[in-house]
Amino acid sequence: MRPASDWKDYEILDTSDGEKLERWKDILLIRPDPQVIWNTPRDAQWSRANARYLRSSSGGGHWEDASLKKREWTVDYKGLTFKISPTGFKHTGLFPEQAVNWDYMASRIREAGRPVKVLNLFAYTGGATLACARAGAQVCHVDASKGMVAWARENAALSGLTEKPIRWIVDDCAKFVQREIRRGSRYDGIIMDPPSYGRGPGGEVWKLEERIYELLELCAQLLSEDALFFLLNSYTTGLSPSVMEYLLGVTVNRRHPGNVSSSEIGLPVTKSGFVLPCGSTAIWSR
């Protein structure tokens, strides 16, 4: 387990009965979490939550805004600033557990001592993009959602990174990778955080189990000869860290011999002292 334990503006205060109580700076949110299968006693701090996301029996859900005065606010992490805004699908625009991966990639980029090009696929609101750019990399940020790319650009502005060499691309990730192969493009680092299911800007259907191997095979062709890392992240139930490690082993590592590892990533829970699992990451590195 690799916990993201350096946050100051974010904290999981407690977990119980399918939910987690989170502090986002000075805002307390309760959100569902399928990993929380225990029913430990709840103390008074749960009653002070500003908003709670309630799932609907017919699918989806809604926010119950008990005392949420702000629909948007910001949190900071090691010089990066992110806009937080509760969405209709329980998310807030940021996955704090990814900070442990941001730190890893930023460290590799700084240690390289040379120009570094990074490709971030399924890049969402840009956490990894901004961490790599701030560390000195030239970054290509690709996501199929125009709204998410706009949110990422807003985060770049909040973080003072507007002038950094970042390409903002709204496109189907697989189609973009195929074009980059034809163009002869190469990258020193590749990041992939694909969804379990989704649709591209032209209505293309993405199912992770059906598409991930093929996409990894393609992306392996984009790595430079002296590449630094290839990071694959997933929240898909059933896709274990070991499976992801195997995937990188038979795709990326076959073309570029190096080291492949995998682990769960997570976030510390203040009350219990344990770490809540929040996804899986596999990393190829030279």
N, C-alpha and C positions, 0 to 999 in steps of 0.2 A: 504493500500500500504506500502510495506517495501522497501525503496530505498537503493541501495548500494552506499552510499555517502562518503566513506572514501578513494576513489582512489586518487592517486597523478599522476600516469603514464597513466591514461585513463580518457577521458572526452568526453561527447557528447556536442559539441559546439552549434549545431543548428539542427533543423529538418524542412523539408518542402517538400510537393508534393511527398510523397512516399519514401523519402530518409532521411538519417541522416548523418551529418558531424561529424566524430569522430577524436579525437586526441589520438594516441597510442604512448605515450612518445613524440617523435619529428616528428612523421609521421601522416599526415592527410589523412584519407580515407573517401570516400563517398560510402555508401552501402544502398541498398533498404531495406525498412521496411514497411510491410503492415499495421502497426498500424498508420502510419503517413498519415492521410487522409485530413490534412489541407494544404493550399497553402499560407503560410506566406512569406513575402518578404525575399529574400536572400541577404546578404551583401557580401562585397568583400572577406571575408575569404573563401568562397566556391571556389573561383577561385584559391586558393592556395593549393588545395588538391593534394597530390602526386599520388593518384590512385582512380579510380572510378569503381565500379562493375556495368556493364550494362546487364540487362536481355535480353534474346533473345525471339522473338515472337514464336519460335518453341520449347521453353523450354531451361532451363539452362541459361548460360550467359558467360561473360568473363570480365577480368579486363582490363581497359584502363589505362595503366601505364604512366601517364603524366610526372612524375619526380621521380618515385620510384627507388632509387638507390640500396636499400637493399631488398632482397627477404625474409630475416629473420632478426628478431631483438628480443629483450627481453623487458618485462615490469615487474615491481616489485609490490608486494602488501604485506605489513606487514611481510617482511622477506621471502616471497615466490617469486620465479623468474620463468617466463613462456616464452617459445619461441612463438613468433608470426610469422605466415607465411600465407599470403593470399592464399586460396585454390580455386579450380575451382568451388566451390558451394557457393561463397560469404563469407564463414566463414574464420576466422583467427586462429582457434585453441583454442579460449578462449571465454567464455561468461561472461563478467565482472559483470553482474547483479547477478551472483551466489555468489559473495563475501559476500552478506548479509547472505546467508545460511552457507558459510564457517565459518563466525564469530560466528553464532549461535551454530554450532556443536562444534567448538573449545572451546567455553565457557563451554558447557555442559561437555565435556571431562575433561577439567582442574578442574572443580568444583567437579567432581566425587570423586577425591582423591583415586582412585583405578585403577588397570589395566582395560583397556577398549578395546574390540574387535569390529571393524566396518567392515561391508560389503558394498562395493560400486559397484552397478550394473549399467550397461550401462555407465561406468565410464569415457569414452572419454579421454581427455588428462590430467586428474588427478587433477583438481583443488581441489575438495573435498577430494580426497585421501591425497594430500599433506597437506592440512589444518588440517585434523584429525591426520595425522602422526606427524606433528610438535607440535600438542597439547599434544602428548604423547600416542596416540592410536596405537594398532596393527591393520593394515588395509589389507583387501583382496580386490584387485582391479580387476574387471571383465569387459571385453568388447569383443565383437565378432570380432573387427577389430585388426589385428596384428599391422597395422601401427599406430593406435591410442594408443595402449599399449606401443609401442616403443617411441612414442612422450611423453607419460606420464612419462616413465622412464627417458627420457632426461630432462624433467622438474624437476624430483626429483634430478637429478645430479646437475642441475643449482641451485637448492635451497639448496644444501648441505644436502640432506636427503637420500643419497644412502644407508647408513648403518641403516636406520630405518627399523623396522619389517613390510615390505610391501610385500605381495604375489601378483605377477603379473600374471593374468590368461587370456588367450585368449580362449573364449568359448561362446557358446550360454548361455545367462543368466538363462533362465528357466531350461535348462538341468543341469546347475551347481547347482542351488538351490535344485533341486530334489536329486542330489547326496549328497549335504550337509545335507539334511534331513535324508537320509539313514545312513550317517556317524554319526549322532547325534551331529552335530556342532551347536553352539549357538553364537549369536552376541548381543552385548549391544547397537549397533546402526546400522541401515540399511538405505542406501541411494539409491533411484531409480530415474533416469532421463531418462525414456524410450523414444525412438523416436516414431513419429506417424506411421512410416512405415520403415521397414528395413529387411535385410536378415542376418542370422547367418552364421558362417564360413562354414557350410555344405549346404548352400542354403535355410535354413529354413526361411519361411516368417513370419514376425512380423507385425501385425496390432494392434495398441494400443487398440482400442475399443473392439476388440474381445478377447484380451489376458490379459488385465490389471487386471481384477477381479480375474481370476484364479491365476495369479502370486502373487498378494497380499495375497491371501489365503495361498499359499505355503510359502511365506516369513514370514508370521506371525508365522509360526511354528519354525522359526529359531531364534526368539527373546528370549533372556535369561529372567529368572524370574525377574531380577532387571534391565531390559533394560532401556536405557536413552531416546532414540528417534528413530523414524522412519520418514524419510523425503521423500516425493514424490513430484517430480517436473515435469512440463509438459509445452511444447510450442504448444500443439495441439489445434488448433482453435475449439471452441465448448466444450472443456473439461474445464468447469469453476472451479474456486477454490471451490465453494460449492459442486460440483459433486465429486471432489477429496477428500474433507473433508468427504463426505458421504461414499465414498469407504473405506477410512481408518477406519471410524466408524464401518462399518459392517464386517470388516475383522480383522484388527489389534486390535482395541479397544474391539472387542468381546472376544478375547482371553486374552488380557492384558489391563484391565481397566486403563484408564488414561485420559488425556486431548487431544482433537483433535481440531485443528484450521486450518484456511486457509487464504490466501491472495494473491494478485498480488505482484510480485516483479518488480522493475524497476530501472531506472537510471536517475539522475537529468540532465536536459538540461540547460546548462549555459545561453544561450541567453534569453530563456523564463522564467526561474525560476520554470518551472513545471517539473513533473516527467514523463518520457516515460515508459509506461507499457512494460514489457519484459518477460512475462510468469507468471505461477501460481505455488504456493507451498502449499502443505498441510503437517502438522506436527502432528504426535502423540508423546506425551511426558508423562513420568510418573510424 
